[in-house]
């Protein structure tokens, strides 16, 4: 019974795990605050984590990362039907000549 519970917990945690990604490119810059990698014509910027290897700029590197949301805001619609005028119905007009 304990094995089944453990298997279910592991399966559930794997289902909700945050996906990991990787980027391979030339290391442009690394410090305690910033990592910059060039992939083709794009420059990718990251905040370094705890498992960063020592590398010198110009080295070919593979950086593993995951995406984390820092905040979420609800943005109201620009014009909602209720904001036009309560109780007023707008009718569609045709530009066709009769």
N, CA, C and O atoms as a MOPAC input file, in Angstrom:
PM7 MOZYME 1SCF
protein

 N      0.82300 1    -1.19900 1     0.00000 1
 C      0.00000 1     0.00000 1     0.00000 1
 C      0.86600 1     1.26200 1     0.00000 1
 O      0.55900 1     2.23300 1    -0.69200 1
 N      1.93500 1     1.24100 1     0.77200 1
 C      2.82700 1     2.40700 1     0.82000 1
 C      3.50200 1     2.62300 1    -0.52800 1
 O      3.72900 1     3.75900 1    -0.94400 1
 N      3.82100 1     1.52100 1    -1.20700 1
 C      4.46700 1     1.64100 1    -2.52200 1
 C      3.52100 1     2.27000 1    -3.53700 1
 O      3.94800 1     3.07200 1    -4.36800 1
 N      2.24900 1     1.91600 1    -3.47700 1
 C      1.26700 1     2.49300 1    -4.39900 1
 C      1.11700 1     3.98600 1    -4.13300 1
 O      1.06000 1     4.78200 1    -5.07000 1
 N      1.05200 1     4.37000 1    -2.85400 1
 C      0.93200 1     5.78700 1    -2.51400 1
 C      2.15100 1     6.55900 1    -2.97900 1
 O      2.02200 1     7.65700 1    -3.51900 1
 N      3.33900 1     5.99500 1    -2.77500 1
 C      4.57100 1     6.65400 1    -3.21400 1
 C      4.60200 1     6.78900 1    -4.73400 1
 O      5.00700 1     7.82700 1    -5.25700 1
 N      4.17700 1     5.74600 1    -5.44400 1
 C      4.14000 1     5.79900 1    -6.91200 1
 C      3.17700 1     6.86200 1    -7.40200 1
 O      3.47200 1     7.56600 1    -8.36800 1
 N      2.02400 1     6.99100 1    -6.74700 1
 C      1.05500 1     8.02400 1    -7.13400 1
 C      1.59800 1     9.42000 1    -6.88500 1
 O      1.40300 1    10.32100 1    -7.70100 1
 N      2.27700 1     9.60100 1    -5.76200 1
 C      2.85800 1    10.91400 1    -5.45100 1
 C      3.92900 1    11.27000 1    -6.47700 1
 O      3.97500 1    12.40300 1    -6.95600 1
 N      4.78800 1    10.31300 1    -6.81500 1
 C      5.83200 1    10.58000 1    -7.80600 1
 C      5.24500 1    10.86800 1    -9.18000 1
 O      5.73500 1    11.74400 1    -9.89300 1
 N      4.20600 1    10.14200 1    -9.55300 1
 C      3.56700 1    10.37700 1   -10.85300 1
 C      2.91900 1    11.75300 1   -10.89600 1
 O      3.00300 1    12.44400 1   -11.91100 1
 N      2.27400 1    12.16000 1    -9.80600 1
 C      1.62800 1    13.47500 1    -9.75400 1
 C      2.65800 1    14.58500 1    -9.80300 1
 O      2.44100 1    15.59200 1   -10.47700 1
 N      3.77700 1    14.42800 1    -9.10400 1
 C      4.79500 1    15.47800 1    -9.11300 1
 C      5.45000 1    15.58400 1   -10.47600 1
 O      5.82400 1    16.68300 1   -10.88500 1
 N      5.60100 1    14.48500 1   -11.19100 1
 C      6.17500 1    14.52600 1   -12.53900 1
 C      5.21400 1    15.18700 1   -13.51800 1
 O      5.65100 1    15.84000 1   -14.46500 1
 N      3.90900 1    15.02600 1   -13.30300 1
 C      2.90800 1    15.61400 1   -14.17900 1
 C      2.92600 1    17.13400 1   -14.08700 1
 O      2.74400 1    17.81500 1   -15.09600 1
 N      3.14200 1    17.67200 1   -12.89400 1
 C      3.08200 1    19.11300 1   -12.68100 1
 C      4.45900 1    19.76900 1   -12.65100 1
 O      4.58000 1    20.93000 1   -12.25900 1
 N      5.47800 1    19.05400 1   -13.05400 1
 C      6.82500 1    19.60900 1   -13.04600 1
 C      6.95300 1    20.69300 1   -14.11800 1
 O      6.34800 1    20.60500 1   -15.18600 1
 N      7.74000 1    21.70100 1   -13.81300 1
 C      7.99500 1    22.78000 1   -14.76600 1
 C      8.94900 1    22.25600 1   -15.82900 1
 O      9.97200 1    21.66100 1   -15.49100 1
 N      8.63800 1    22.46200 1   -17.11100 1
 C      9.53200 1    21.98300 1   -18.17200 1
 C     10.89100 1    22.67700 1   -18.11400 1
 O     10.99000 1    23.85000 1   -17.75400 1
 N     11.91400 1    21.94600 1   -18.46700 1
 C     13.26300 1    22.50600 1   -18.55100 1
 C     13.64500 1    22.63700 1   -20.01400 1
 O     13.24000 1    21.82800 1   -20.84900 1
 N     14.42200 1    23.65400 1   -20.31500 1
 C     14.85700 1    23.93200 1   -21.67200 1
 C     16.37200 1    24.08200 1   -21.67800 1
 O     17.00200 1    24.11300 1   -20.62100 1
 N     16.95000 1    24.17300 1   -22.85500 1
 C     18.38200 1    24.43500 1   -22.94700 1
 C     18.66900 1    25.28200 1   -24.17300 1
 O     17.93500 1    25.25300 1   -25.16100 1
 N     19.75400 1    26.03500 1   -24.08500 1
 C     20.22300 1    26.82800 1   -25.21000 1
 C     21.73000 1    26.59100 1   -25.32500 1
 O     22.44900 1    26.59500 1   -24.32600 1
 N     22.19000 1    26.38600 1   -26.55000 1
 C     23.61000 1    26.18500 1   -26.81000 1
 C     24.10100 1    27.37400 1   -27.61600 1
 O     23.47700 1    27.77100 1   -28.60000 1
 N     25.21800 1    27.93600 1   -27.19400 1
 C     25.76400 1    29.07700 1   -27.91400 1
 C     27.09300 1    29.51300 1   -27.34600 1
 O     27.70100 1    28.81900 1   -26.53100 1
 N     27.53800 1    30.68300 1   -27.79400 1
 C     28.81500 1    31.24300 1   -27.34800 1
 C     28.57200 1    32.11600 1   -26.12300 1
 O     27.70500 1    32.99000 1   -26.13500 1
 N     29.33900 1    31.87500 1   -25.07100 1
 C     29.23600 1    32.67100 1   -23.85300 1
 C     29.84700 1    34.04900 1   -24.11300 1
 O     31.02900 1    34.16300 1   -24.43700 1
 N     29.02900 1    35.09100 1   -23.96800 1
 C     29.51600 1    36.45100 1   -24.17300 1
 C     29.97600 1    37.07900 1   -22.87000 1
 O     30.98100 1    37.79000 1   -22.83100 1
 N     29.22100 1    36.80700 1   -21.78200 1
 C     29.49500 1    37.49000 1   -20.51300 1
 C     28.93700 1    36.65400 1   -19.37400 1
 O     27.86200 1    36.06800 1   -19.49500 1
 N     29.66700 1    36.59900 1   -18.27500 1
 C     29.16300 1    35.92600 1   -17.08600 1
 C     29.63700 1    36.68600 1   -15.84700 1
 O     30.80800 1    37.04800 1   -15.73500 1
 N     28.70600 1    36.91900 1   -14.92100 1
 C     29.01800 1    37.53200 1   -13.63000 1
 C     28.07000 1    36.92300 1   -12.60600 1
 O     27.29700 1    36.01900 1   -12.92700 1
 N     28.12800 1    37.41200 1   -11.38700 1
 C     27.21800 1    36.86800 1   -10.36500 1
 C     25.77800 1    37.28400 1   -10.61300 1
 O     24.86400 1    36.69200 1   -10.03800 1
 N     25.54800 1    38.30200 1   -11.46600 1
 C     24.20400 1    38.81900 1   -11.73200 1
 C     23.65500 1    38.47000 1   -13.11200 1
 O     22.43800 1    38.41800 1   -13.29000 1
 N     24.52800 1    38.23000 1   -14.09600 1
 C     24.08200 1    38.10000 1   -15.48300 1
 C     24.89500 1    37.06200 1   -16.24500 1
 O     26.10400 1    36.92700 1   -16.05500 1
 N     24.19300 1    36.32700 1   -17.11900 1
 C     24.83900 1    35.43900 1   -18.08400 1
 C     24.28500 1    35.82100 1   -19.44900 1
 O     23.06800 1    35.88000 1   -19.62800 1
 N     25.17200 1    36.08400 1   -20.42100 1
 C     24.75300 1    36.40400 1   -21.78700 1
 C     25.32900 1    35.37200 1   -22.73400 1
 O     26.52800 1    35.09700 1   -22.73700 1
 N     24.43100 1    34.80300 1   -23.54600 1
 C     24.82500 1    33.78800 1   -24.51900 1
 C     24.33800 1    34.22600 1   -25.89100 1
 O     23.20900 1    34.69200 1   -26.04000 1
 N     25.20200 1    34.07300 1   -26.89700 1
 C     24.81900 1    34.38900 1   -28.27100 1
 C     24.48800 1    33.10000 1   -28.99600 1
 O     25.30600 1    32.18200 1   -29.06600 1
 N     23.26300 1    33.04100 1   -29.54300 1
 C     22.83000 1    31.90700 1   -30.36400 1
 C     22.44000 1    32.49000 1   -31.70400 1
 O     21.39500 1    33.12900 1   -31.82900 1
 N     23.26700 1    32.27700 1   -32.69600 1
 C     23.02800 1    32.88900 1   -33.99900 1
 C     23.15600 1    34.39700 1   -33.87600 1
 O     24.17800 1    34.90200 1   -33.41200 1
 N     22.11100 1    35.12600 1   -34.29300 1
 C     22.11500 1    36.58700 1   -34.17800 1
 C     21.44500 1    37.08000 1   -32.90500 1
 O     21.41000 1    38.28300 1   -32.64800 1
 N     20.91200 1    36.15900 1   -32.10300 1
 C     20.19800 1    36.53700 1   -30.88200 1
 C     21.11800 1    36.48300 1   -29.67500 1
 O     22.02100 1    35.65000 1   -29.59900 1
 N     20.87300 1    37.39000 1   -28.72800 1
 C     21.59100 1    37.36700 1   -27.45600 1
 C     20.58400 1    37.04000 1   -26.36300 1
 O     19.58900 1    37.74500 1   -26.19600 1
 N     20.84200 1    35.98000 1   -25.62800 1
 C     19.97700 1    35.51700 1   -24.55200 1
 C     20.59300 1    35.95700 1   -23.22900 1
 O     21.79200 1    35.78300 1   -23.00800 1
 N     19.77200 1    36.52700 1   -22.35200 1
 C     20.23700 1    36.98600 1   -21.05000 1
 C     19.52300 1    36.21900 1   -19.94700 1
 O     18.30900 1    36.02800 1   -20.00900 1
 N     20.26900 1    35.77900 1   -18.93700 1
 C     19.73000 1    35.00600 1   -17.83800 1
 C     20.26900 1    35.51700 1   -16.51900 1
 O     21.31900 1    36.15900 1   -16.46500 1
 N     19.54400 1    35.22700 1   -15.46500 1
 C     20.03600 1    35.43700 1   -14.10900 1
 C     20.63500 1    34.09900 1   -13.69300 1
 O     19.93200 1    33.08900 1   -13.72400 1
 N     21.91100 1    34.05400 1   -13.30500 1
 C     22.54700 1    32.77600 1   -13.00900 1
 C     21.95700 1    32.10200 1   -11.77500 1
 O     21.51900 1    32.76200 1   -10.83300 1
 N     21.95600 1    30.77900 1   -11.80800 1
 C     21.49700 1    29.98200 1   -10.68000 1
 C     22.68500 1    29.47200 1    -9.88000 1
 O     23.82200 1    29.88000 1   -10.11400 1
 N     22.41600 1    28.58000 1    -8.93800 1
 C     23.48100 1    28.10300 1    -8.05000 1
 C     24.45300 1    27.11000 1    -8.69900 1
 O     25.54200 1    26.90200 1    -8.16600 1
 N     24.09900 1    26.49700 1    -9.82000 1
 C     24.93700 1    25.45100 1   -10.41000 1
 C     25.66000 1    25.91000 1   -11.67300 1
 O     25.68500 1    25.18700 1   -12.66900 1
 N     26.23600 1    27.08300 1   -11.64100 1
 C     26.92500 1    27.61100 1   -12.81600 1
 C     28.38300 1    27.17200 1   -12.79900 1
 O     29.08000 1    27.35400 1   -11.80100 1
 N     28.84300 1    26.59500 1   -13.90500 1
 C     30.24300 1    26.18800 1   -14.04000 1
 C     31.09900 1    27.41700 1   -14.34000 1
 O     30.59100 1    28.43400 1   -14.81300 1
 N     32.35700 1    27.32200 1   -14.07200 1
 C     33.28900 1    28.39100 1   -14.41500 1
 C     33.59300 1    28.28300 1   -15.90400 1
 O     34.05300 1    27.24100 1   -16.37000 1
 N     33.34300 1    29.33400 1   -16.63700 1
 C     33.60900 1    29.34800 1   -18.07200 1
 C     34.11800 1    30.72700 1   -18.46100 1
 O     33.81000 1    31.72400 1   -17.80900 1
 N     34.88400 1    30.76700 1   -19.51200 1
 C     35.41900 1    32.04600 1   -19.97600 1
 C     34.62300 1    32.50500 1   -21.18800 1
 O     34.17700 1    31.67600 1   -21.98100 1
 N     34.43700 1    33.81200 1   -21.34700 1
 C     33.73600 1    34.32000 1   -22.53000 1
 C     34.39300 1    33.79900 1   -23.80600 1
 O     35.61700 1    33.71800 1   -23.91000 1
 N     33.54600 1    33.45100 1   -24.76900 1
 C     34.01300 1    32.87800 1   -26.02600 1
 C     33.84300 1    31.36800 1   -26.06700 1
 O     33.90000 1    30.76600 1   -27.13900 1
 N     33.63300 1    30.74600 1   -24.89600 1
 C     33.44900 1    29.29800 1   -24.83300 1
 C     32.08500 1    28.91300 1   -25.38200 1
 O     31.12200 1    29.67100 1   -25.26700 1
 N     32.01000 1    27.72400 1   -25.98300 1
 C     30.72200 1    27.16800 1   -26.38400 1
 C     30.13200 1    26.51600 1   -25.13900 1
 O     30.78300 1    25.69300 1   -24.49500 1
 N     28.89700 1    26.88500 1   -24.80100 1
 C     28.27400 1    26.39300 1   -23.58400 1
 C     26.84900 1    25.91000 1   -23.85700 1
 O     26.23000 1    26.28700 1   -24.85200 1
 N     26.35000 1    25.07800 1   -22.96200 1
 C     24.94900 1    24.65800 1   -22.95900 1
 C     24.37700 1    25.13600 1   -21.64300 1
 O     24.85400 1    24.74100 1   -20.57800 1
 N     23.35300 1    25.98600 1   -21.70000 1
 C     22.71700 1    26.51700 1   -20.50300 1
 C     21.33700 1    25.88100 1   -20.36900 1
 O     20.53900 1    25.91800 1   -21.30500 1
 N     21.06000 1    25.30300 1   -19.21500 1
 C     19.75800 1    24.70200 1   -18.93200 1
 C     18.95600 1    25.71000 1   -18.11400 1
 O     19.47700 1    26.30500 1   -17.17000 1
 N     17.68800 1    25.90100 1   -18.47700 1
 C     16.86400 1    26.87900 1   -17.78600 1
 C     15.41300 1    26.43600 1   -17.75500 1
 O     15.00300 1    25.55100 1   -18.50600 1
 N     14.64600 1    27.05700 1   -16.88200 1
 C     13.19400 1    26.87800 1   -16.84500 1
 C     12.57900 1    28.26000 1   -16.74300 1
 O     13.24100 1    29.21300 1   -16.33000 1
 N     11.32800 1    28.37000 1   -17.11600 1
 C     10.65700 1    29.67400 1   -17.07900 1
 C      9.84600 1    29.79700 1   -15.80300 1
 O      9.15200 1    28.86400 1   -15.40100 1
 N      9.94200 1    30.96000 1   -15.17100 1
 C      9.21400 1    31.23900 1   -13.94400 1
 C      8.47100 1    32.55000 1   -14.11000 1
 O      9.05200 1    33.54500 1   -14.54600 1
 N      7.20900 1    32.56000 1   -13.77000 1
 C      6.42200 1    33.79900 1   -13.82400 1
 C      6.68800 1    34.60300 1   -12.55500 1
 O      6.60600 1    34.06500 1   -11.45100 1
 N      7.00100 1    35.87100 1   -12.70600 1
 C      7.24300 1    36.74000 1   -11.56100 1
 C      5.98200 1    37.43200 1   -11.08000 1
 O      5.84500 1    37.71100 1    -9.88900 1
 N      5.06000 1    37.71200 1   -11.98900 1
 C      3.80900 1    38.35500 1   -11.59900 1
 C      2.76500 1    38.11200 1   -12.69000 1
 O      3.08800 1    37.70400 1   -13.80600 1
 N      1.52200 1    38.37200 1   -12.34100 1
 C      0.41000 1    38.22100 1   -13.27400 1
 C     -0.56500 1    39.35100 1   -13.00000 1
 O     -0.97500 1    39.55300 1   -11.85600 1
 N     -0.93800 1    40.08200 1   -14.02700 1
 C     -1.89800 1    41.17700 1   -13.89200 1
 C     -3.04900 1    40.94900 1   -14.84700 1
 O     -2.85400 1    40.49500 1   -15.97500 1
 N     -4.24200 1    41.26500 1   -14.39400 1
 C     -5.41400 1    41.20500 1   -15.25000 1
 C     -5.58600 1    42.57800 1   -15.88000 1
 O     -5.67900 1    43.58400 1   -15.17700 1
 N     -5.62800 1    42.61500 1   -17.19800 1
 C     -5.75400 1    43.86800 1   -17.93600 1
 C     -7.19100 1    43.96100 1   -18.44100 1
 O     -7.64900 1    43.06900 1   -19.15500 1
 N     -7.91100 1    45.02600 1   -18.08400 1
 C     -9.29000 1    45.14800 1   -18.55200 1
 C     -9.33800 1    45.37800 1   -20.06000 1
 O     -8.39800 1    45.90300 1   -20.65600 1
 N    -10.45400 1    44.97100 1   -20.65900 1
 C    -10.63900 1    45.19800 1   -22.08700 1
 C    -10.65700 1    46.69000 1   -22.36000 1
 O    -11.06000 1    47.47200 1   -21.49900 1
 N    -10.22500 1    47.09500 1   -23.54700 1
 C    -10.19500 1    48.51400 1   -23.90300 1
 C    -11.60600 1    49.09300 1   -23.90900 1
 O    -11.84000 1    50.14500 1   -23.31600 1
 N    -12.54100 1    48.42700 1   -24.56500 1
 C    -13.92900 1    48.88500 1   -24.59900 1
 C    -14.80600 1    47.65800 1   -24.40700 1
 O    -14.82300 1    46.75300 1   -25.24100 1
 N    -15.52100 1    47.64000 1   -23.31800 1
 C    -16.44200 1    46.53700 1   -23.09400 1
 C    -17.84000 1    46.98300 1   -23.49500 1
 O    -18.12000 1    48.18200 1   -23.46400 1
 N    -18.72700 1    46.06800 1   -23.87000 1
 C    -20.08000 1    46.45200 1   -24.27800 1
 C    -20.82700 1    47.23000 1   -23.19600 1
 O    -21.62000 1    48.11500 1   -23.51600 1
 N    -20.59200 1    46.92300 1   -21.94700 1
 C    -21.27500 1    47.63500 1   -20.85900 1
 C    -20.77700 1    49.07000 1   -20.73400 1
 O    -21.50200 1    49.93700 1   -20.24800 1
 N    -19.54300 1    49.32800 1   -21.17000 1
 C    -18.98500 1    50.66600 1   -21.04900 1
 C    -19.52600 1    51.61500 1   -22.11100 1
 O    -19.47500 1    52.83100 1   -21.92500 1
 N    -20.04700 1    51.08700 1   -23.22500 1
 C    -20.56100 1    51.93600 1   -24.29400 1
 C    -21.76800 1    52.71600 1   -23.78800 1
 O    -21.74000 1    53.94600 1   -23.75000 1
 N    -22.79200 1    52.03300 1   -23.41400 1
 C    -23.97500 1    52.64800 1   -22.80500 1
 C    -24.90700 1    51.51800 1   -22.38700 1
 O    -25.30300 1    50.70300 1   -23.22000 1
 N    -25.25500 1    51.46100 1   -21.12700 1
 C    -26.14500 1    50.38800 1   -20.68200 1
 C    -27.49000 1    50.46400 1   -21.38700 1
 O    -28.08600 1    51.53700 1   -21.48000 1
 N    -27.96800 1    49.33500 1   -21.88000 1
 C    -29.27700 1    49.27500 1   -22.51200 1
 C    -29.29700 1    49.67800 1   -23.97400 1
 O    -30.34400 1    49.56800 1   -24.61200 1
 N    -28.18900 1    50.14000 1   -24.53100 1
 C    -28.14200 1    50.54500 1   -25.93400 1
 C    -27.52700 1    49.42100 1   -26.74100 1
 O    -26.46500 1    48.90400 1   -26.39400 1
 N    -28.18700 1    49.04900 1   -27.80400 1
 C    -27.69100 1    47.98100 1   -28.66200 1
 C    -27.17600 1    48.61300 1   -29.94200 1
 O    -27.89300 1    49.36000 1   -30.60700 1
 N    -25.92700 1    48.31200 1   -30.28800 1
 C    -25.36300 1    48.81800 1   -31.53700 1
 C    -25.73600 1    47.85500 1   -32.64400 1
 O    -25.64700 1    46.64000 1   -32.46700 1
 N    -26.14700 1    48.37600 1   -33.76800 1
 C    -26.50500 1    47.54300 1   -34.91600 1
 C    -25.39700 1    47.60300 1   -35.95000 1
 O    -24.77600 1    48.64300 1   -36.17300 1
 N    -25.17100 1    46.47400 1   -36.56500 1
 C    -24.15300 1    46.41200 1   -37.61300 1
 C    -24.68400 1    47.13800 1   -38.84300 1
 O    -25.86500 1    47.05000 1   -39.18000 1
 N    -23.79100 1    47.84800 1   -39.49500 1
 C    -24.17900 1    48.54300 1   -40.72900 1
 C    -23.44700 1    47.91400 1   -41.89400 1
 O    -22.32100 1    47.43800 1   -41.75400 1
 N    -24.08300 1    47.91700 1   -43.02200 1
 C    -23.49900 1    47.34100 1   -44.21600 1
 C    -22.97100 1    48.45700 1   -45.10300 1
 O    -23.57400 1    49.52600 1   -45.19800 1
 N    -21.84600 1    48.20300 1   -45.74700 1
 C    -21.29000 1    49.18700 1   -46.67600 1
 C    -21.64700 1    48.84500 1   -48.11000 1
 O    -21.18500 1    49.49700 1   -49.04600 1
 N    -22.47700 1    47.81600 1   -48.28100 1
 C    -22.90200 1    47.42500 1   -49.62000 1
 C    -23.89400 1    48.42100 1   -50.18400 1
 O    -24.75600 1    48.92400 1   -49.46400 1
 N    -23.77300 1    48.70500 1   -51.47200 1
 C    -24.76500 1    49.56300 1   -52.13000 1
 C    -25.99100 1    48.72100 1   -52.46800 1
 O    -25.85600 1    47.59000 1   -52.93400 1
 N    -27.17900 1    49.25900 1   -52.23800 1
 C    -28.41800 1    48.50100 1   -52.51300 1
 C    -28.88800 1    48.73800 1   -53.89600 1
 O    -29.91100 1    48.18700 1   -54.30300 1

